[in-house]
Amino acid sequence: MKPPRDLSGAELLKRLGKLGYRLCWQTGSHLICETERNGKHRISIPNHDPIKVGTLSMILGDVAKHHEMTKKELLSIIAS
């Protein structure tokens, strides 16, 4: 499954909410989010529309690694 090509930063944060991610603060155009699931994890999401594909892939890879799943499994969770 390929990452969506038209995902904004705000929409990605909304979808990652399914894994417990919440907005902590915003610095410039970056949303700083964290979750307590599976240990504390903090990520920075650019609030761009759309997020560049390479940037999105790196964020999804980091989230998948933290939750001990593949990118494909992660995409199936957040794909709605």
C-alpha positions as a Markdown table, in Angstrom:
| # | Residue | x | y | z |
|---|---|---|---|---|
| 1 | Met | 0.0 | 0.0 | 0.0 |
| 2 | Lys | 1.4 | 3.4 | -1.0 |
| 3 | Pro | 1.2 | 6.4 | 1.3 |
| 4 | Pro | -1.4 | 8.9 | 0.2 |
| 5 | Arg | -0.1 | 11.7 | -2.0 |
| 6 | Asp | -2.5 | 14.5 | -0.9 |
| 7 | Leu | -2.3 | 14.3 | 2.9 |
| 8 | Ser | -1.9 | 17.6 | 4.8 |
| 9 | Gly | -0.1 | 17.8 | 8.2 |
| 10 | Ala | -3.3 | 18.4 | 10.0 |
| 11 | Glu | -5.0 | 15.4 | 8.4 |
| 12 | Leu | -2.0 | 13.2 | 9.2 |
| 13 | Leu | -2.2 | 14.3 | 12.9 |
| 14 | Lys | -5.9 | 13.5 | 12.9 |
| 15 | Arg | -5.3 | 10.0 | 11.5 |
| 16 | Leu | -2.4 | 9.3 | 13.9 |
| 17 | Gly | -4.9 | 10.1 | 16.7 |
| 18 | Lys | -6.0 | 6.5 | 16.2 |
| 19 | Leu | -2.6 | 5.5 | 17.7 |
| 20 | Gly | -2.9 | 8.0 | 20.6 |
| 21 | Tyr | -0.9 | 10.9 | 19.0 |
| 22 | Arg | -2.0 | 14.4 | 20.2 |
| 23 | Leu | -0.8 | 17.9 | 19.4 |
| 24 | Cys | 1.5 | 19.2 | 22.2 |
| 25 | Trp | 2.5 | 22.5 | 20.6 |
| 26 | Gln | 3.2 | 24.2 | 17.3 |
| 27 | Thr | 6.5 | 25.8 | 16.3 |
| 28 | Gly | 6.2 | 27.8 | 13.1 |
| 29 | Ser | 4.7 | 25.5 | 10.5 |
| 30 | His | 5.5 | 22.3 | 12.4 |
| 31 | Leu | 3.1 | 20.4 | 14.7 |
| 32 | Ile | 4.8 | 18.6 | 17.6 |
| 33 | Cys | 2.9 | 15.6 | 18.6 |
| 34 | Glu | 3.4 | 12.7 | 21.1 |
| 35 | Thr | 1.8 | 9.5 | 22.3 |
| 36 | Glu | 2.2 | 7.5 | 25.4 |
| 37 | Arg | 1.2 | 4.2 | 23.8 |
| 38 | Asn | 4.1 | 1.7 | 23.7 |
| 39 | Gly | 6.3 | 4.2 | 25.6 |
| 40 | Lys | 6.6 | 7.9 | 25.0 |
| 41 | His | 7.2 | 8.9 | 21.4 |
| 42 | Arg | 7.4 | 12.5 | 19.9 |
| 43 | Ile | 7.3 | 13.4 | 16.3 |
| 44 | Ser | 7.3 | 16.6 | 14.3 |
| 45 | Ile | 4.9 | 17.0 | 11.4 |
| 46 | Pro | 5.2 | 19.8 | 8.9 |
| 47 | Asn | 1.8 | 21.5 | 8.6 |
| 48 | His | 2.0 | 21.7 | 4.8 |
| 49 | Asp | -0.7 | 20.8 | 2.3 |
| 50 | Pro | 0.3 | 18.4 | 1.0 |
| 51 | Ile | 3.3 | 16.9 | 2.9 |
| 52 | Lys | 6.0 | 15.8 | 0.5 |
| 53 | Val | 6.0 | 12.1 | -0.2 |
| 54 | Gly | 9.5 | 11.5 | 1.1 |
| 55 | Thr | 8.8 | 13.4 | 4.3 |
| 56 | Leu | 5.6 | 11.5 | 4.8 |
| 57 | Ser | 7.4 | 8.2 | 4.3 |
| 58 | Met | 10.0 | 9.0 | 6.9 |
| 59 | Ile | 7.3 | 10.0 | 9.5 |
| 60 | Leu | 5.3 | 6.9 | 8.8 |
| 61 | Gly | 8.5 | 4.8 | 9.1 |
| 62 | Asp | 9.3 | 6.3 | 12.4 |
| 63 | Val | 5.8 | 5.8 | 13.8 |
| 64 | Ala | 5.7 | 2.2 | 12.5 |
| 65 | Lys | 9.0 | 1.4 | 14.1 |
| 66 | His | 7.9 | 2.8 | 17.5 |
| 67 | His | 4.7 | 0.8 | 17.4 |
| 68 | Glu | 6.6 | -2.3 | 16.2 |
| 69 | Met | 4.7 | -2.8 | 13.0 |
| 70 | Thr | 5.3 | -2.5 | 9.3 |
| 71 | Lys | 4.5 | 0.6 | 7.2 |
| 72 | Lys | 1.9 | -1.5 | 5.4 |
| 73 | Glu | 0.2 | -2.3 | 8.7 |
| 74 | Leu | 0.3 | 1.3 | 9.8 |
| 75 | Leu | -1.2 | 2.5 | 6.5 |
| 76 | Ser | -4.1 | 0.1 | 6.9 |
| 77 | Ile | -4.8 | 1.5 | 10.4 |
| 78 | Ile | -4.7 | 5.2 | 9.3 |
| 79 | Ala | -6.1 | 4.8 | 5.8 |
| 80 | Ser | -9.6 | 6.1 | 6.5 |
